[in-house]
Amino acid sequence: MHTIKAHAKVNIFLKITGHKDGYHTLLSRFIRVDDLYDTITLKPCKSESFTIDGCEGIPTESNTIYKAYKALLEHTGNSDIKELFDTHKVVVTKNIPSQAGLGGGSSDAAAFMRLVNEVCNLQIGTEELAQIGSTIGADLPFFIYNYPSANVSGFGEIVERFDEKPLSVELYTPKIGCDTTIVYKAFKKYLLQDISPMSYFGWDRLDSRTLLNIVVDPISLNDLYPAALISYPKLEELDREGWFFSGSGSTFFKVIN
């Protein structure tokens, strides 16, 4: 049996920098949340097809872990990968809420790729593994690099480690799920024309604690927050002073140390 942790993330800031080829580009500071994680386990089990337990309600073909499996197979052509899942199933122990801006599905897929790379001795370098992951989702490269803190840019594929003292954060996830696609569509329709690169110039060089002390408005920090408010107006009732908004939501966070 082989096991790996798939950590959550929060975005200290997230700025949309443009729109190209049907996708948004961004600049964001991601930090890993060390005390919130899913667990991915490869458990011995004879199976006629790729099997995932713990993600009920999600068709296998739509699961990011299955997409990661297919991407690894296609990229490597290594029969050891298929043989591994003829004799093992994937068991996911979920702790990260879905549609919460914490990257749970992406983190699960990235951790799965790192684990399979190790178990099957594929010897794929981290940069190459991140490139494969970027074909599945924009957040995967950050989780594949597994840095405690990083500046992420482009379509999510550019991940640069940021050295800073780790932050402890408290999370609050309301019973509102935010569909990332809907939030991005709202941003493109209502807010894309208003982006101003000078408004966040130099943010990528400030440590996260300093930035949160200087820019206290969660709407200024996260371009997707106003888009989420447009898409899910009830979020406005939950806004509390000193709390910030992660990704496309719906999780709020604050620093506790």
Protein Blocks (a to p, Z undefined) as FASTA:
>chain_A
ZZddddddddfbacdfbdeehiacddddddddfkbccdddddddddfbdcdehiehiafk
lpmklmmmmmmmmmnopaklmmmmmmbccddddfbdghkonommmmmmmmmmmmmmmmno
nopafklmmmmmmmmomklmmmmnopabdcdehjopaccddddddddddddddfbdcdfk
lmmmmmmmmmmmmgcfklmgoklmpcfklmmmmmmcfklmmmklmmmmmmmmmlmmmpcg
hiacehjbjadcddfZZ
